[in-house]
Amino acid sequence: MLDANKKITISGEDALEALAEIEFMLVSLRKMGTYYIDKPCEDYQRATTDFIDNARITSRLAKVRGLITAGFDTTLGDDDMDDLERYMQGLEFWKPT
């Protein structure tokens, strides 16, 4: 890891914006889970899918990622990757079964 990335800073405004987005998603999903606890699973699944689509959750998460990663130095290392790429390379993403 680059020394510059061992400690990054984020403005209070950006941190609050990121936290507000995360709070919206977490509280909404928790409320949905509580509401649908005694209802058919299919209804819960449909509601969460609709929420993810209609509330643009992937766009909101991309925004949060951008706010957090803006402070990183993205200089490429000897492996032609920056610290973020290197750290994320082992993630296993969803794929159809």
C-alpha positions as CSV (number, residue, x, y, z in Angstrom):
1,M,0.0,0.0,0.0
2,L,1.3,3.5,-0.8
3,D,2.1,5.6,2.2
4,A,-0.3,8.2,0.8
5,N,-3.2,5.7,1.1
6,K,-2.4,4.6,4.7
7,K,-4.5,7.6,5.8
8,I,-7.0,9.3,3.6
9,T,-9.2,12.2,4.4
10,I,-12.8,12.9,3.4
11,S,-14.5,16.2,4.0
12,G,-17.2,16.4,6.6
13,E,-19.7,17.3,3.9
14,D,-18.8,14.2,1.8
15,A,-18.8,12.0,4.8
16,L,-22.3,13.2,5.8
17,E,-23.5,12.7,2.2
18,A,-22.2,9.1,2.2
19,L,-23.7,8.4,5.6
20,A,-27.1,9.8,4.6
21,E,-27.2,7.5,1.5
22,I,-26.1,4.4,3.6
23,E,-28.7,5.3,6.3
24,F,-31.5,5.6,3.7
25,M,-30.7,2.2,2.3
26,L,-30.1,0.4,5.6
27,V,-33.2,1.8,7.4
28,S,-35.4,1.3,4.4
29,L,-34.3,-2.3,4.0
30,R,-34.7,-3.0,7.8
31,K,-38.2,-1.5,7.7
32,M,-39.1,-3.6,4.7
33,G,-37.8,-6.7,6.5
34,T,-39.8,-5.9,9.6
35,Y,-43.0,-5.2,7.6
36,Y,-42.7,-8.4,5.6
37,I,-41.7,-10.7,8.5
38,D,-45.1,-12.4,8.6
39,K,-46.0,-12.1,5.0
40,P,-45.2,-14.3,2.0
41,C,-41.5,-14.4,1.1
42,E,-42.4,-13.7,-2.6
43,D,-44.0,-10.3,-1.5
44,Y,-40.8,-9.4,0.4
45,Q,-38.6,-10.4,-2.6
46,R,-40.7,-8.3,-5.0
47,A,-40.7,-5.3,-2.6
48,T,-37.0,-5.4,-2.2
49,T,-36.4,-5.8,-5.9
50,D,-38.7,-2.9,-6.6
51,F,-37.0,-0.8,-3.9
52,I,-33.5,-1.5,-5.4
53,D,-34.7,-0.5,-8.9
54,N,-37.0,2.4,-8.1
55,A,-34.7,4.0,-5.5
56,R,-31.7,3.6,-7.8
57,I,-29.7,1.8,-5.1
58,T,-26.9,0.8,-7.4
59,S,-26.4,4.5,-8.4
60,R,-26.5,5.5,-4.7
61,L,-23.9,2.9,-3.8
62,A,-21.7,4.1,-6.7
63,K,-22.0,7.6,-5.4
64,V,-20.9,6.5,-1.9
65,R,-18.0,4.5,-3.4
66,G,-16.9,7.7,-5.3
67,L,-17.1,9.8,-2.2
68,I,-14.9,7.3,-0.3
69,T,-12.4,6.6,-3.0
70,A,-11.8,10.2,-4.1
71,G,-9.0,10.6,-1.5
72,F,-7.0,7.7,-2.6
73,D,-3.8,8.0,-4.6
74,T,-4.3,5.8,-7.7
75,T,-0.7,5.6,-8.8
76,L,-0.1,2.3,-10.4
77,G,2.4,-0.1,-8.8
78,D,4.7,-2.6,-10.5
79,D,1.8,-4.9,-11.1
80,D,-0.1,-2.2,-13.1
81,M,-2.7,-1.9,-10.4
82,D,-3.5,0.8,-7.9
83,D,-4.1,0.1,-4.2
84,L,-7.9,-0.1,-4.7
85,E,-7.7,-2.5,-7.6
86,R,-5.2,-4.7,-5.8
87,Y,-7.3,-4.8,-2.6
88,M,-10.5,-5.6,-4.6
89,Q,-9.1,-8.2,-6.9
90,G,-10.0,-11.1,-4.7
91,L,-13.7,-10.3,-4.4
92,E,-16.0,-12.9,-5.7
93,F,-19.0,-11.3,-7.4
94,W,-22.4,-12.8,-8.1
95,K,-22.8,-14.8,-11.2
96,P,-25.7,-17.0,-12.4
97,T,-25.7,-20.5,-11.2
